[in-house]
Amino acid sequence: MVVVEIPRGSRNKYEADDGGVIWFDRRLGGPAGFPGDYGYVIGADGEDGDALDALVLIDEGTFPGVHMRCRVIGGMSLQVGDIAETKLLVVPEADHHSDHLTDIDDLPEAAVEELEAFFHAYRMLESKDVAVLDRLDRQAAIAVLTGT
């Protein structure tokens, strides 16, 4: 289950606190908004000590606080400052427009390159450097999700 913090296209960064209340965190520097709904997986911890991040590949943004049942299709391994982080790539179970997507390799190469470019640039005006280290296929991303 993914909880959306940031709707697709938004340049506003929101964070949910431990009680599920969503707070404005900051505005992204640079020209790009989020390429999908961005949030976290309930009950899964990321490498940074926060909940595991997930980018929901959806054509139309939803709203902060929306819960979505999603399936993992892959992920991106990033270096954010001194911390290695994984960002899961998921699609909503209830979106039949994404039924054909089962693995990151099902996405057009240009779409994956755009996702990498977003993750590289989304902190461009902050003091943290970001590097995309690797693309994760579905199996590797599920291993991160389950901690195996």
N, C-alpha and C positions, 0 to 999 in steps of 0.2 A: 504494500500500500504506500503510495506516494502522497505527501501533503505538498501542495503548491504554495510556494512563498512568492514567486515572481511570475507574472503572466508573460507569455510570449510577446516580444516587441517592446517590453518595458525597459527603460534605462534606470528605473528606480530599483534599488536593492532593498529587499525586506528580509527580516530574520524572524523566525518564530522562537519565542522563549520556551522554557520547560513546561509552562502551563498551556502552550498552544496559542498564546496571544501573539499576533503578528505586529512587528514594529518596523518603522522606516529606519533603515540602516545608513544608506548613503545613495547618491546618484552615481551611476557609472560614468567614468571619464571616457572620452572618445565618442565616436559617432554611432556605435552599434548597440542595439537593444538585444535582449536575450533571444536566441533563435528557436526557442521552445519554452514551454512552461518549466520553471526551475524550482526544485524543492528538495525534499529529503525523504528517505525511506524510513517509515516507522519501525523502530526496534532494531535498526542496523547502525553500527558505529563505523565512521570513517577513520582514516589514518590520523586525522588532525584532532581527534577526540570529540568532534561534533558528530551529529547524525550523518550517515552516508548520503552524499549529494546525488541527485538524479536530474537529468534533463529529459523532459517528456517531449518527444517529437510529435507535435500536434499542429494542425494547420491554423487553428484559431485559438487564441489564448483564452484561458478560463479566468479565475479570480484567486487572490490570496486566500488560503484556508481551505480550498477545495481538496477533497480526498479523492484519489483515483486508483483503481486497481490497474496495474500495469504489468507488462512483461518485459524482461530484459532482452535487449538485442546486442548489447556490447558496452563499451566504455572507453574512456580516455584516461590514461595515466599521466598526471601532471606533476611538475615540480613548482610549488608556489612558495617562493622564498626558500626557507630551509626545510619545508615539509613536502613530502610526497603525498599526493591526494589522488583518489580515483573519483571520476564523475561517471556515474552509470548513464547509459543511453537506453531509454525505455520508450515503449509505445502503449497507449491506453488499450486495455482489453476490449473496451466497448466501441472502439473506433475501427469500423470495418474497412476504412481506407488504408489501414496499415496492416491488414491481415497477411499480406505478402512479405512483410518484414520479419524475419526470424533471426537475423544475424547482421552485424555491422556491414558485412560484405554485400548485403542486399541493397544498401544505400548507394546511390550514384557516387562515384569518386569525388565529383565536384561538391556534393553535399557534405561529405566527410571532411574535405579540405576546408570548407566554410566553417564547420564546427571547430576544427583545429585552429583556424584563424581567429575565431571568436574567443576561444579559451586563451589563446596567446595574447590577445589585445584587451580583454575585459578589465584588466587592472593596469592598463597602459599609463595612466596618470597617477598611479599610486607608487609607493616606494617598494612594493614587492614585485620582483621579476617572476614571470611565469613562462615555463617551457612545457610543451607537449612532449612527453617522453615516449609514449607508445599508444597504439590503438589496441583495444582489447576485444577479442571476439566474444560471442555470447558465453561460451564455457568459462573463459577466464574472468569475465565480469561477474558471473554467478558465483565463482569461487571467492571473489572479493566480498560479495553480498553475504555469503554464508560463512565466511571466515575459514574456509578450508584450503 
